[in-house]
Amino acid sequence: MLTKRYLELMDKANQASDRQTYFFYIRQAEQLLKEESPEEYGIQPVTSFVSPSSFANAA
């Protein structure tokens, strides 16, 4: 069962009026899952954030 805090963060992300706010709450929720042992929930992050330097190295 997901924690109440996680569900609150996801709800705030869904209500966000802009992308910056949306991703702020998504990152907080993702961090919370990592801290609460994601193996227990069987949850993997939907998105992974790639640094701009990774794009430069790939080219």
N, CA, C and O atoms as a Maestro MAE file, in Angstrom:
{
 s_m_m2io_version
 :::
 2.0.0
}

f_m_ct {
 s_m_title
 :::
 protein
 m_atom[236] {
  # First column is atom index #
  i_m_mmod_type
  r_m_x_coord
  r_m_y_coord
  r_m_z_coord
  i_m_residue_number
  s_m_chain_name
  s_m_pdb_residue_name
  s_m_pdb_atom_name
  i_m_atomic_number
  :::
  1 25 0.844 -1.180 0.000 1 A "MET " " N  " 7
  2 3 0.000 0.000 0.000 1 A "MET " " CA " 6
  3 2 0.888 1.241 0.000 1 A "MET " " C  " 6
  4 15 1.816 1.349 0.801 1 A "MET " " O  " 8
  5 25 0.601 2.163 -0.890 2 A "LEU " " N  " 7
  6 3 1.392 3.382 -0.966 2 A "LEU " " CA " 6
  7 2 1.069 4.297 0.205 2 A "LEU " " C  " 6
  8 15 -0.045 4.303 0.731 2 A "LEU " " O  " 8
  9 25 2.060 5.057 0.591 3 A "THR " " N  " 7
  10 3 1.851 5.943 1.725 3 A "THR " " CA " 6
  11 2 0.930 7.100 1.355 3 A "THR " " C  " 6
  12 15 0.791 7.466 0.188 3 A "THR " " O  " 8
  13 25 0.318 7.652 2.370 4 A "LYS " " N  " 7
  14 3 -0.572 8.797 2.173 4 A "LYS " " CA " 6
  15 2 0.206 9.971 1.575 4 A "LYS " " C  " 6
  16 15 -0.309 10.682 0.712 4 A "LYS " " O  " 8
  17 25 1.431 10.172 2.028 5 A "ARG " " N  " 7
  18 3 2.253 11.285 1.526 5 A "ARG " " CA " 6
  19 2 2.528 11.127 0.032 5 A "ARG " " C  " 6
  20 15 2.473 12.105 -0.713 5 A "ARG " " O  " 8
  21 25 2.820 9.915 -0.407 6 A "TYR " " N  " 7
  22 3 3.064 9.670 -1.830 6 A "TYR " " CA " 6
  23 2 1.825 10.025 -2.646 6 A "TYR " " C  " 6
  24 15 1.921 10.699 -3.671 6 A "TYR " " O  " 8
  25 25 0.679 9.575 -2.192 7 A "LEU " " N  " 7
  26 3 -0.558 9.857 -2.911 7 A "LEU " " CA " 6
  27 2 -0.856 11.355 -2.941 7 A "LEU " " C  " 6
  28 15 -1.363 11.866 -3.940 7 A "LEU " " O  " 8
  29 25 -0.546 12.056 -1.858 8 A "GLU " " N  " 7
  30 3 -0.734 13.512 -1.830 8 A "GLU " " CA " 6
  31 2 0.170 14.195 -2.853 8 A "GLU " " C  " 6
  32 15 -0.261 15.111 -3.552 8 A "GLU " " O  " 8
  33 25 1.411 13.751 -2.938 9 A "LEU " " N  " 7
  34 3 2.344 14.334 -3.898 9 A "LEU " " CA " 6
  35 2 1.887 14.097 -5.333 9 A "LEU " " C  " 6
  36 15 1.964 14.998 -6.168 9 A "LEU " " O  " 8
  37 25 1.417 12.897 -5.617 10 A "MET " " N  " 7
  38 3 0.938 12.601 -6.965 10 A "MET " " CA " 6
  39 2 -0.314 13.407 -7.292 10 A "MET " " C  " 6
  40 15 -0.493 13.840 -8.430 10 A "MET " " O  " 8
  41 25 -1.172 13.610 -6.313 11 A "ASP " " N  " 7
  42 3 -2.370 14.418 -6.516 11 A "ASP " " CA " 6
  43 2 -1.986 15.865 -6.827 11 A "ASP " " C  " 6
  44 15 -2.564 16.487 -7.718 11 A "ASP " " O  " 8
  45 25 -1.010 16.395 -6.090 12 A "LYS " " N  " 7
  46 3 -0.546 17.759 -6.353 12 A "LYS " " CA " 6
  47 2 0.070 17.864 -7.743 12 A "LYS " " C  " 6
  48 15 -0.122 18.865 -8.433 12 A "LYS " " O  " 8
  49 25 0.801 16.847 -8.155 13 A "ALA " " N  " 7
  50 3 1.381 16.850 -9.500 13 A "ALA " " CA " 6
  51 2 0.274 16.883 -10.551 13 A "ALA " " C  " 6
  52 15 0.368 17.622 -11.531 13 A "ALA " " O  " 8
  53 25 -0.758 16.097 -10.351 14 A "ASN " " N  " 7
  54 3 -1.864 16.067 -11.308 14 A "ASN " " CA " 6
  55 2 -2.614 17.385 -11.375 14 A "ASN " " C  " 6
  56 15 -3.210 17.708 -12.402 14 A "ASN " " O  " 8
  57 25 -2.593 18.146 -10.297 15 A "GLN " " N  " 7
  58 3 -3.290 19.427 -10.257 15 A "GLN " " CA " 6
  59 2 -2.403 20.593 -10.694 15 A "GLN " " C  " 6
  60 15 -2.874 21.727 -10.779 15 A "GLN " " O  " 8
  61 25 -1.148 20.330 -10.965 16 A "ALA " " N  " 7
  62 3 -0.210 21.395 -11.322 16 A "ALA " " CA " 6
  63 2 -0.647 22.102 -12.599 16 A "ALA " " C  " 6
  64 15 -1.153 21.485 -13.535 16 A "ALA " " O  " 8
  65 25 -0.436 23.407 -12.607 17 A "SER " " N  " 7
  66 3 -0.841 24.199 -13.769 17 A "SER " " CA " 6
  67 2 0.304 24.410 -14.755 17 A "SER " " C  " 6
  68 15 0.093 24.956 -15.838 17 A "SER " " O  " 8
  69 25 1.508 23.985 -14.392 18 A "ASP " " N  " 7
  70 3 2.638 24.125 -15.309 18 A "ASP " " CA " 6
  71 2 3.589 22.936 -15.142 18 A "ASP " " C  " 6
  72 15 3.543 22.210 -14.149 18 A "ASP " " O  " 8
  73 25 4.435 22.766 -16.127 19 A "ARG " " N  " 7
  74 3 5.345 21.617 -16.148 19 A "ARG " " CA " 6
  75 2 6.351 21.641 -15.003 19 A "ARG " " C  " 6
  76 15 6.675 20.599 -14.433 19 A "ARG " " O  " 8
  77 25 6.841 22.826 -14.671 20 A "GLN " " N  " 7
  78 3 7.843 22.924 -13.609 20 A "GLN " " CA " 6
  79 2 7.274 22.427 -12.288 20 A "GLN " " C  " 6
  80 15 7.934 21.673 -11.573 20 A "GLN " " O  " 8
  81 25 6.066 22.840 -11.961 21 A "THR " " N  " 7
  82 3 5.423 22.403 -10.721 21 A "THR " " CA " 6
  83 2 5.123 20.913 -10.774 21 A "THR " " C  " 6
  84 15 5.315 20.200 -9.789 21 A "THR " " O  " 8
  85 25 4.650 20.442 -11.928 22 A "TYR " " N  " 7
  86 3 4.342 19.023 -12.103 22 A "TYR " " CA " 6
  87 2 5.577 18.170 -11.804 22 A "TYR " " C  " 6
  88 15 5.514 17.230 -11.011 22 A "TYR " " O  " 8
  89 25 6.693 18.507 -12.443 23 A "PHE " " N  " 7
  90 3 7.897 17.706 -12.255 23 A "PHE " " CA " 6
  91 2 8.485 17.869 -10.857 23 A "PHE " " C  " 6
  92 15 9.142 16.952 -10.364 23 A "PHE " " O  " 8
  93 25 8.266 19.005 -10.207 24 A "PHE " " N  " 7
  94 3 8.699 19.188 -8.825 24 A "PHE " " CA " 6
  95 2 8.059 18.125 -7.940 24 A "PHE " " C  " 6
  96 15 8.745 17.461 -7.162 24 A "PHE " " O  " 8
  97 25 6.742 17.966 -8.061 25 A "TYR " " N  " 7
  98 3 6.038 16.984 -7.231 25 A "TYR " " CA " 6
  99 2 6.353 15.549 -7.652 25 A "TYR " " C  " 6
  100 15 6.427 14.662 -6.802 25 A "TYR " " O  " 8
  101 25 6.535 15.314 -8.932 26 A "ILE " " N  " 7
  102 3 6.904 13.971 -9.405 26 A "ILE " " CA " 6
  103 2 8.259 13.569 -8.828 26 A "ILE " " C  " 6
  104 15 8.426 12.433 -8.382 26 A "ILE " " O  " 8
  105 25 9.214 14.473 -8.830 27 A "ARG " " N  " 7
  106 3 10.544 14.172 -8.269 27 A "ARG " " CA " 6
  107 2 10.459 13.893 -6.775 27 A "ARG " " C  " 6
  108 15 11.119 12.986 -6.268 27 A "ARG " " O  " 8
  109 25 9.643 14.678 -6.072 28 A "GLN " " N  " 7
  110 3 9.489 14.431 -4.634 28 A "GLN " " CA " 6
  111 2 8.877 13.055 -4.388 28 A "GLN " " C  " 6
  112 15 9.312 12.333 -3.491 28 A "GLN " " O  " 8
  113 25 7.877 12.695 -5.174 29 A "ALA " " N  " 7
  114 3 7.234 11.388 -5.016 29 A "ALA " " CA " 6
  115 2 8.217 10.263 -5.338 29 A "ALA " " C  " 6
  116 15 8.250 9.246 -4.644 29 A "ALA " " O  " 8
  117 25 9.016 10.445 -6.388 30 A "GLU " " N  " 7
  118 3 10.002 9.434 -6.760 30 A "GLU " " CA " 6
  119 2 11.038 9.258 -5.645 30 A "GLU " " C  " 6
  120 15 11.420 8.133 -5.321 30 A "GLU " " O  " 8
  121 25 11.485 10.360 -5.068 31 A "GLN " " N  " 7
  122 3 12.450 10.291 -3.971 31 A "GLN " " CA " 6
  123 2 11.849 9.577 -2.766 31 A "GLN " " C  " 6
  124 15 12.520 8.783 -2.107 31 A "GLN " " O  " 8
  125 25 10.594 9.861 -2.486 32 A "LEU " " N  " 7
  126 3 9.911 9.212 -1.371 32 A "LEU " " CA " 6
  127 2 9.861 7.698 -1.574 32 A "LEU " " C  " 6
  128 15 10.078 6.940 -0.629 32 A "LEU " " O  " 8
  129 25 9.576 7.256 -2.795 33 A "LEU " " N  " 7
  130 3 9.554 5.818 -3.078 33 A "LEU " " CA " 6
  131 2 10.927 5.188 -2.871 33 A "LEU " " C  " 6
  132 15 11.040 4.090 -2.325 33 A "LEU " " O  " 8
  133 25 11.958 5.885 -3.309 34 A "LYS " " N  " 7
  134 3 13.315 5.356 -3.125 34 A "LYS " " CA " 6
  135 2 13.641 5.199 -1.649 34 A "LYS " " C  " 6
  136 15 14.259 4.217 -1.238 34 A "LYS " " O  " 8
  137 25 13.218 6.184 -0.853 35 A "GLU " " N  " 7
  138 3 13.502 6.145 0.581 35 A "GLU " " CA " 6
  139 2 12.703 5.061 1.292 35 A "GLU " " C  " 6
  140 15 13.158 4.506 2.292 35 A "GLU " " O  " 8
  141 25 11.525 4.759 0.785 36 A "GLU " " N  " 7
  142 3 10.650 3.792 1.450 36 A "GLU " " CA " 6
  143 2 10.794 2.387 0.874 36 A "GLU " " C  " 6
  144 15 9.865 1.584 0.960 36 A "GLU " " O  " 8
  145 25 11.930 2.092 0.298 37 A "SER " " N  " 7
  146 3 12.222 0.771 -0.229 37 A "SER " " CA " 6
  147 2 11.305 0.381 -1.382 37 A "SER " " C  " 6
  148 15 10.288 -0.281 -1.175 37 A "SER " " O  " 8
  149 25 11.661 0.790 -2.586 38 A "PRO " " N  " 7
  150 3 10.827 0.491 -3.747 38 A "PRO " " CA " 6
  151 2 10.666 -1.007 -4.010 38 A "PRO " " C  " 6
  152 15 9.698 -1.421 -4.648 38 A "PRO " " O  " 8
  153 25 11.609 -1.824 -3.525 39 A "GLU " " N  " 7
  154 3 11.479 -3.267 -3.721 39 A "GLU " " CA " 6
  155 2 10.214 -3.789 -3.049 39 A "GLU " " C  " 6
  156 15 9.584 -4.735 -3.523 39 A "GLU " " O  " 8
  157 25 9.862 -3.160 -1.946 40 A "GLU " " N  " 7
  158 3 8.672 -3.578 -1.208 40 A "GLU " " CA " 6
  159 2 7.402 -3.370 -2.029 40 A "GLU " " C  " 6
  160 15 6.457 -4.155 -1.946 40 A "GLU " " O  " 8
  161 25 7.396 -2.310 -2.815 41 A "TYR " " N  " 7
  162 3 6.211 -1.983 -3.598 41 A "TYR " " CA " 6
  163 2 6.292 -2.508 -5.028 41 A "TYR " " C  " 6
  164 15 5.284 -2.557 -5.734 41 A "TYR " " O  " 8
  165 25 7.480 -2.895 -5.447 42 A "GLY " " N  " 7
  166 3 7.646 -3.355 -6.820 42 A "GLY " " CA " 6
  167 2 7.461 -2.235 -7.822 42 A "GLY " " C  " 6
  168 15 6.957 -2.455 -8.923 42 A "GLY " " O  " 8
  169 25 7.867 -1.037 -7.443 43 A "ILE " " N  " 7
  170 3 7.648 0.134 -8.289 43 A "ILE " " CA " 6
  171 2 8.980 0.609 -8.846 43 A "ILE " " C  " 6
  172 15 9.969 0.724 -8.122 43 A "ILE " " O  " 8
  173 25 8.988 0.879 -10.124 44 A "GLN " " N  " 7
  174 3 10.140 1.462 -10.771 44 A "GLN " " CA " 6
  175 2 9.743 2.847 -11.271 44 A "GLN " " C  " 6
  176 15 8.592 3.048 -11.661 44 A "GLN " " O  " 8
  177 25 10.664 3.803 -11.267 45 A "PRO " " N  " 7
  178 3 10.334 5.133 -11.764 45 A "PRO " " CA " 6
  179 2 9.882 5.083 -13.217 45 A "PRO " " C  " 6
  180 15 10.443 4.345 -14.028 45 A "PRO " " O  " 8
  181 25 8.875 5.864 -13.533 46 A "VAL " " N  " 7
  182 3 8.364 5.921 -14.898 46 A "VAL " " CA " 6
  183 2 9.310 6.724 -15.763 46 A "VAL " " C  " 6
  184 15 9.526 6.395 -16.929 46 A "VAL " " O  " 8
  185 25 9.867 7.767 -15.202 47 A "THR " " N  " 7
  186 3 10.787 8.610 -15.953 47 A "THR " " CA " 6
  187 2 12.135 8.604 -15.265 47 A "THR " " C  " 6
  188 15 12.233 8.435 -14.050 47 A "THR " " O  " 8
  189 25 13.159 8.790 -16.055 48 A "SER " " N  " 7
  190 3 14.471 9.001 -15.463 48 A "SER " " CA " 6
  191 2 14.963 10.334 -16.004 48 A "SER " " C  " 6
  192 15 14.807 10.639 -17.186 48 A "SER " " O  " 8
  193 25 15.543 11.098 -15.144 49 A "PHE " " N  " 7
  194 3 15.978 12.422 -15.526 49 A "PHE " " CA " 6
  195 2 17.418 12.345 -16.001 49 A "PHE " " C  " 6
  196 15 18.298 11.866 -15.286 49 A "PHE " " O  " 8
  197 25 17.645 12.818 -17.206 50 A "VAL " " N  " 7
  198 3 18.945 12.731 -17.844 50 A "VAL " " CA " 6
  199 2 19.588 14.107 -17.812 50 A "VAL " " C  " 6
  200 15 18.953 15.110 -18.140 50 A "VAL " " O  " 8
  201 25 20.825 14.146 -17.423 51 A "SER " " N  " 7
  202 3 21.526 15.428 -17.378 51 A "SER " " CA " 6
  203 2 21.912 15.856 -18.791 51 A "SER " " C  " 6
  204 15 22.148 15.006 -19.649 51 A "SER " " O  " 8
  205 25 21.978 17.156 -19.043 52 A "PRO " " N  " 7
  206 3 22.364 17.647 -20.374 52 A "PRO " " CA " 6
  207 2 23.720 17.129 -20.820 52 A "PRO " " C  " 6
  208 15 23.943 16.946 -22.016 52 A "PRO " " O  " 8
  209 25 24.637 16.889 -19.874 53 A "SER " " N  " 7
  210 3 25.958 16.387 -20.256 53 A "SER " " CA " 6
  211 2 25.873 14.986 -20.853 53 A "SER " " C  " 6
  212 15 26.736 14.596 -21.639 53 A "SER " " O  " 8
  213 25 24.848 14.229 -20.491 54 A "SER " " N  " 7
  214 3 24.672 12.894 -21.059 54 A "SER " " CA " 6
  215 2 24.398 12.970 -22.551 54 A "SER " " C  " 6
  216 15 24.841 12.113 -23.316 54 A "SER " " O  " 8
  217 25 23.664 14.004 -22.964 55 A "PHE " " N  " 7
  218 3 23.387 14.176 -24.384 55 A "PHE " " CA " 6
  219 2 24.663 14.510 -25.142 55 A "PHE " " C  " 6
  220 15 24.874 14.028 -26.255 55 A "PHE " " O  " 8
  221 25 25.513 15.334 -24.541 56 A "ALA " " N  " 7
  222 3 26.764 15.718 -25.185 56 A "ALA " " CA " 6
  223 2 27.674 14.504 -25.338 56 A "ALA " " C  " 6
  224 15 28.343 14.353 -26.361 56 A "ALA " " O  " 8
  225 25 27.702 13.644 -24.332 57 A "ASN " " N  " 7
  226 3 28.542 12.450 -24.388 57 A "ASN " " CA " 6
  227 2 28.034 11.448 -25.406 57 A "ASN " " C  " 6
  228 15 28.823 10.699 -25.981 57 A "ASN " " O  " 8
  229 25 26.733 11.423 -25.636 58 A "ALA " " N  " 7
  230 3 26.144 10.471 -26.570 58 A "ALA " " CA " 6
  231 2 26.406 10.861 -28.017 58 A "ALA " " C  " 6
  232 15 26.394 10.007 -28.903 58 A "ALA " " O  " 8
  233 25 26.639 12.122 -28.256 59 A "ALA " " N  " 7
  234 3 26.805 12.608 -29.633 59 A "ALA " " CA " 6
  235 2 28.147 12.327 -30.204 59 A "ALA " " C  " 6
  236 15 28.417 12.682 -31.351 59 A "ALA " " O  " 8
  :::
 }
 m_bond[235] {
  # First column is bond index #
  i_m_from
  i_m_to
  i_m_order
  :::
  1 1 2 1
  2 2 3 1
  3 3 4 2
  4 3 5 1
  5 5 6 1
  6 6 7 1
  7 7 8 2
  8 7 9 1
  9 9 10 1
  10 10 11 1
  11 11 12 2
  12 11 13 1
  13 13 14 1
  14 14 15 1
  15 15 16 2
  16 15 17 1
  17 17 18 1
  18 18 19 1
  19 19 20 2
  20 19 21 1
  21 21 22 1
  22 22 23 1
  23 23 24 2
  24 23 25 1
  25 25 26 1
  26 26 27 1
  27 27 28 2
  28 27 29 1
  29 29 30 1
  30 30 31 1
  31 31 32 2
  32 31 33 1
  33 33 34 1
  34 34 35 1
  35 35 36 2
  36 35 37 1
  37 37 38 1
  38 38 39 1
  39 39 40 2
  40 39 41 1
  41 41 42 1
  42 42 43 1
  43 43 44 2
  44 43 45 1
  45 45 46 1
  46 46 47 1
  47 47 48 2
  48 47 49 1
  49 49 50 1
  50 50 51 1
  51 51 52 2
  52 51 53 1
  53 53 54 1
  54 54 55 1
  55 55 56 2
  56 55 57 1
  57 57 58 1
  58 58 59 1
  59 59 60 2
  60 59 61 1
  61 61 62 1
  62 62 63 1
  63 63 64 2
  64 63 65 1
  65 65 66 1
  66 66 67 1
  67 67 68 2
  68 67 69 1
  69 69 70 1
  70 70 71 1
  71 71 72 2
  72 71 73 1
  73 73 74 1
  74 74 75 1
  75 75 76 2
  76 75 77 1
  77 77 78 1
  78 78 79 1
  79 79 80 2
  80 79 81 1
  81 81 82 1
  82 82 83 1
  83 83 84 2
  84 83 85 1
  85 85 86 1
  86 86 87 1
  87 87 88 2
  88 87 89 1
  89 89 90 1
  90 90 91 1
  91 91 92 2
  92 91 93 1
  93 93 94 1
  94 94 95 1
  95 95 96 2
  96 95 97 1
  97 97 98 1
  98 98 99 1
  99 99 100 2
  100 99 101 1
  101 101 102 1
  102 102 103 1
  103 103 104 2
  104 103 105 1
  105 105 106 1
  106 106 107 1
  107 107 108 2
  108 107 109 1
  109 109 110 1
  110 110 111 1
  111 111 112 2
  112 111 113 1
  113 113 114 1
  114 114 115 1
  115 115 116 2
  116 115 117 1
  117 117 118 1
  118 118 119 1
  119 119 120 2
  120 119 121 1
  121 121 122 1
  122 122 123 1
  123 123 124 2
  124 123 125 1
  125 125 126 1
  126 126 127 1
  127 127 128 2
  128 127 129 1
  129 129 130 1
  130 130 131 1
  131 131 132 2
  132 131 133 1
  133 133 134 1
  134 134 135 1
  135 135 136 2
  136 135 137 1
  137 137 138 1
  138 138 139 1
  139 139 140 2
  140 139 141 1
  141 141 142 1
  142 142 143 1
  143 143 144 2
  144 143 145 1
  145 145 146 1
  146 146 147 1
  147 147 148 2
  148 147 149 1
  149 149 150 1
  150 150 151 1
  151 151 152 2
  152 151 153 1
  153 153 154 1
  154 154 155 1
  155 155 156 2
  156 155 157 1
  157 157 158 1
  158 158 159 1
  159 159 160 2
  160 159 161 1
  161 161 162 1
  162 162 163 1
  163 163 164 2
  164 163 165 1
  165 165 166 1
  166 166 167 1
  167 167 168 2
  168 167 169 1
  169 169 170 1
  170 170 171 1
  171 171 172 2
  172 171 173 1
  173 173 174 1
  174 174 175 1
  175 175 176 2
  176 175 177 1
  177 177 178 1
  178 178 179 1
  179 179 180 2
  180 179 181 1
  181 181 182 1
  182 182 183 1
  183 183 184 2
  184 183 185 1
  185 185 186 1
  186 186 187 1
  187 187 188 2
  188 187 189 1
  189 189 190 1
  190 190 191 1
  191 191 192 2
  192 191 193 1
  193 193 194 1
  194 194 195 1
  195 195 196 2
  196 195 197 1
  197 197 198 1
  198 198 199 1
  199 199 200 2
  200 199 201 1
  201 201 202 1
  202 202 203 1
  203 203 204 2
  204 203 205 1
  205 205 206 1
  206 206 207 1
  207 207 208 2
  208 207 209 1
  209 209 210 1
  210 210 211 1
  211 211 212 2
  212 211 213 1
  213 213 214 1
  214 214 215 1
  215 215 216 2
  216 215 217 1
  217 217 218 1
  218 218 219 1
  219 219 220 2
  220 219 221 1
  221 221 222 1
  222 222 223 1
  223 223 224 2
  224 223 225 1
  225 225 226 1
  226 226 227 1
  227 227 228 2
  228 227 229 1
  229 229 230 1
  230 230 231 1
  231 231 232 2
  232 231 233 1
  233 233 234 1
  234 234 235 1
  235 235 236 2
  :::
 }
}
